[in-house]
Amino acid sequence: MAAVAVATVASVSYVRPVHTMAMAVALKLQDSMPSLMYKSCHGSSPKGDLCCLVHSSRATAVVGSKVQSDSWAAHGVYVRGIRKAANWTLMEEKGKKKGAGMRPHSSLRAAVVETTQPSKQLKTGTWQWSYEGNQLNIHYVEHSGSEGRPSKTLLLLPSLSDVSTTEEWQAVAETLVKQSGSDNWRAVVVDWPGLGLSDRPPIEYTVDVLEKFLIDLVLDANGPLGLTSEDVPVIIGGGHAATIAARALSKGAINAQAIAAVAPTWAGPLPIVFGRSPTMETRYGLLRGTLRSPGMGWAMYKYLVSSPKNIRLQYLTHVYADADNVTAAVVENRTLLTQREGARFAPAAFLTGLLDPVRSREEFLSLFAELEGKVPVLVLSSMKSPRRSRAEMEALRGAKGVTKFVEIPGALLPQEEYPDDVATLLIKFLNEL
């Protein structure tokens, strides 16, 4: 085990292994820890490599409840997943007496956190996207390397879902830029309209709307990417986002240096289970209309989606592969996303299939086949995805247009749950371009 340095915040002790990745491990869990965490890690920059963890009554140490805040990324703080206590010795105070020492506490779990120096090249911002008379503020986060012109601009697109957020790519984006070295890569992560921290007006969200958004985003010289006519990005997308990008590329609406599809999907939660018969399409329309309606719509959305219980169930059943990673902090963070004003409109479209880029596996394969000889395509297929989603990913193995197919750990959000694995494969792919 690596040597450790011990620090104390108020009456809560912490141990930090001295290692290439800083580990922050809670030693004594107390009810006061959430407020301590907030003051020491959110209200001001974390000191050095130390970050506080939040109390959990389930004997689990987890990263704080404000993880969704941009300030966490600005301070270089990232959740790296949960590891079982057996991987190292966790310590707990034996008593208040000075010199009482420490003893192992094997019943705890440790949240692994990587802390780095605040990045001077990280910024968040909003971009105004115009659509049918609506001006939507689109949230984005940009990671830049050294000064000067970047050799690659990476556009990272979050997976579509009710909990879609730029945060799912933060750790990966930071690693990509950090590891690019003299190549000076730049990574831009953008929230989709109606999701994440972008505006959520009650427009009719469809896959055509999102495709138009992506096209406008890439082509706007004054937008977050700021590309000239000579520049083309590398597009990295999760879930439906990857397939929407492939759809736009196959039509020639945008250009890309390459595309990486991470756990790519094409069917929404209901269509992939119940299909698209005329009867089911009618039912989807009724459900969507109800969810969009005032009063009753919000009540139903809260009952079906926007509650800690439902968010936790989502993560346990198909979002994350390891139940230990579904911490109280993750659940609270994502629940808050589903409670923002207008939160139900885009998810209602996703749930009922309006955001599906294609309608069948044949169309899915045809979409990627259209990219043959145009752009290199990397597919990262997550091994613990739900059975039906996994089958669609597996269909891309050896498919026309797919340059490289690699299996990775995780379920439908491997980029967030296993960022190191995803980043490593992306770096290798990018270095081969």
Stockholm file with secondary structure:
# STOCKHOLM 1.0

chainA/1-433         MAAVAVATVASVSYVRPVHTMAMAVALKLQDSMPSLMYKSCHGSSPKGDLCCLVHSSRATAVVGSKVQSDSWAAHGVYVRGIRKAANWTLMEEKGKKKGAGMRPHSSLRAAVVETTQPSKQLKTGTWQWSYEGNQLNIHYVEHSGSEGRPSKTLLLLPSLSDVSTTEEWQAVAETLVKQSGSDNWRAVVVDWPGLGLSDRPPIEYTVDVLEKFLIDLVLDANGPLGLTSEDVPVIIGGGHAATIAARALSKGAINAQAIAAVAPTWAGPLPIVFGRSPTMETRYGLLRGTLRSPGMGWAMYKYLVSSPKNIRLQYLTHVYADADNVTAAVVENRTLLTQREGARFAPAAFLTGLLDPVRSREEFLSLFAELEGKVPVLVLSSMKSPRRSRAEMEALRGAKGVTKFVEIPGALLPQEEYPDDVATLLIKFLNEL
#=GR chainA/1-433 SS CCCEEEEEETTEEEEEECSSSCCCEESSCCTTHHHHHIIIIISSCCCTTCCCCBCCTTSCCBCCTTTTSHHHHHTTEEEEEEECGGGSCCEEECCSSTTCCEEECTTCCEEEEEECCCCTTEEEEEEEEEETTEEEEEEEEEECCSSSCCSEEEEEECCCSTTCCGGGGHHHHHHHHHHHGGGCEEEEEECCTTSTTSCCCSCCCCHHHHHHHHHHHHHCTTSSSCCCTTCCCEEEEETHHHHHHHHHHHTTSSCCSEEEEESCCCSCTTHHHHCCCHHHHHHHHHHHHHHHSTTHHHHHHHHHTSSHHHHHHHIIIIICSCGGGCCHHHHHHHHHHTTSTTTTHHHHHHHTTTTCSCSSHHHHHHHHHTTTTTSCEEEEEETTSCHHHHHHHHTTTTCTTCSEEEEESCSSCHHHHSHHHHHHHHHHHHHTC
#=GC SS_cons         CCCEEEEEETTEEEEEECSSSCCCEESSCCTTHHHHHIIIIISSCCCTTCCCCBCCTTSCCBCCTTTTSHHHHHTTEEEEEEECGGGSCCEEECCSSTTCCEEECTTCCEEEEEECCCCTTEEEEEEEEEETTEEEEEEEEEECCSSSCCSEEEEEECCCSTTCCGGGGHHHHHHHHHHHGGGCEEEEEECCTTSTTSCCCSCCCCHHHHHHHHHHHHHCTTSSSCCCTTCCCEEEEETHHHHHHHHHHHTTSSCCSEEEEESCCCSCTTHHHHCCCHHHHHHHHHHHHHHHSTTHHHHHHHHHTSSHHHHHHHIIIIICSCGGGCCHHHHHHHHHHTTSTTTTHHHHHHHTTTTCSCSSHHHHHHHHHTTTTTSCEEEEEETTSCHHHHHHHHTTTTCTTCSEEEEESCSSCHHHHSHHHHHHHHHHHHHTC
//
